[in-house]
């Protein structure tokens, strides 16, 4: 089962030293409009299969999209392919904007 992680939980865990990949699966135009305010690996959902080797299956991965739907699908996909410690960033960049950084545009 995929665990949901709130933006606050993600930031707190990363600040405490957890090595986590933040995987942004939004389209290029979405990332340009509302970039994540922390280091991310950007692989649009439609390119994931071809770019899967860019991810480390042993490293914890938190998947981000606009509102949490696509990221949950990608997290399930990764889990089915043997990735361990995959989480969904609950509420996506919209939750990040409303909970942590209102300077990030809502779209």
C-alpha positions as CSV (number, residue, x, y, z in Angstrom):
1,X,0.0,0.0,0.0
2,X,1.3,3.5,-0.9
3,X,1.8,5.8,2.0
4,X,0.7,9.5,1.7
5,X,3.1,12.1,3.0
6,X,2.1,15.7,3.5
7,X,4.3,18.5,2.2
8,X,5.1,19.3,5.9
9,X,6.1,15.7,6.6
10,X,8.3,15.6,3.6
11,X,10.1,18.8,4.5
12,X,10.6,17.7,8.1
13,X,11.9,14.3,7.1
14,X,14.3,15.8,4.5
15,X,15.5,18.4,7.1
16,X,16.2,15.6,9.5
17,X,18.6,14.1,7.0
18,X,16.4,11.5,5.3
19,X,17.7,10.8,1.8
20,X,14.6,11.0,-0.4
21,X,14.1,11.6,-4.1
22,X,11.3,14.0,-4.9
23,X,10.0,12.8,-8.2
24,X,7.9,15.4,-10.0
25,X,5.7,13.7,-12.7
26,X,4.0,16.9,-14.0
27,X,4.3,18.1,-17.5
28,X,7.0,20.6,-18.4
29,X,4.5,23.5,-18.7
30,X,3.2,22.7,-15.2
31,X,6.7,22.8,-13.7
32,X,7.5,26.1,-15.4
33,X,4.2,27.6,-14.0
34,X,4.6,26.3,-10.5
35,X,8.1,24.9,-9.8
36,X,8.7,22.8,-6.7
37,X,10.7,24.8,-4.2
38,X,13.2,22.1,-3.5
39,X,15.5,19.8,-5.5
40,X,13.5,17.4,-7.6
41,X,13.9,14.9,-10.3
42,X,11.5,15.8,-13.1
43,X,10.2,13.0,-15.2
44,X,6.8,13.6,-16.8
45,X,4.4,10.7,-16.2
46,X,4.4,9.8,-19.9
47,X,8.1,9.4,-20.0
48,X,8.5,7.3,-16.8
49,X,8.8,3.9,-18.4
50,X,11.6,5.0,-20.7
51,X,13.4,6.9,-18.0
52,X,13.0,4.4,-15.2
53,X,16.7,3.7,-15.0
54,X,17.2,7.2,-13.7
55,X,15.6,6.2,-10.4
56,X,17.3,4.1,-7.6
57,X,14.9,1.4,-6.5
58,X,16.6,1.2,-3.1
59,X,16.2,4.9,-2.4
60,X,13.1,6.3,-0.8
61,X,11.0,8.2,-3.4
62,X,8.2,10.7,-2.9
63,X,6.1,11.3,-6.0
64,X,4.6,14.8,-6.7
65,X,2.0,16.0,-9.2
66,X,-0.5,18.8,-9.2
67,X,-3.1,17.4,-6.7
68,X,-2.0,13.9,-5.9
69,X,-3.8,11.7,-8.5
70,X,-1.1,11.1,-11.1
71,X,1.5,10.8,-8.4
72,X,-0.5,8.0,-6.7
73,X,-0.7,6.2,-10.0
74,X,3.1,6.5,-10.5
75,X,3.8,5.5,-6.9
76,X,1.8,2.3,-7.5
77,X,3.6,1.7,-10.8
78,X,7.0,2.0,-9.1
79,X,6.0,-0.2,-6.2
80,X,4.9,-2.9,-8.7
81,X,8.4,-2.7,-10.2
82,X,10.2,-3.4,-7.0
83,X,10.8,0.1,-5.7
84,X,10.8,0.2,-1.9
85,X,9.8,3.1,0.2
86,X,7.6,4.9,-2.3
87,X,5.2,7.6,-1.0
88,X,2.7,9.9,-2.6
89,X,2.9,13.6,-1.8
90,X,-0.7,14.1,-0.6
91,X,-2.4,17.0,-2.3
92,X,0.5,17.7,-4.7
93,X,1.9,21.1,-5.5
94,X,-1.5,22.6,-4.6
95,X,-1.1,21.4,-1.0
96,X,2.5,22.6,-1.0
97,X,1.3,26.0,-2.1
98,X,-1.5,26.2,0.4
99,X,0.3,24.7,3.4
100,X,3.9,25.9,3.0
101,X,4.5,28.4,0.2
102,X,1.7,30.6,-1.1
103,X,4.1,32.1,-3.6
104,X,3.7,28.9,-5.6
105,X,0.9,29.6,-8.1
106,X,-2.3,27.5,-7.9
107,X,-3.4,26.3,-11.3
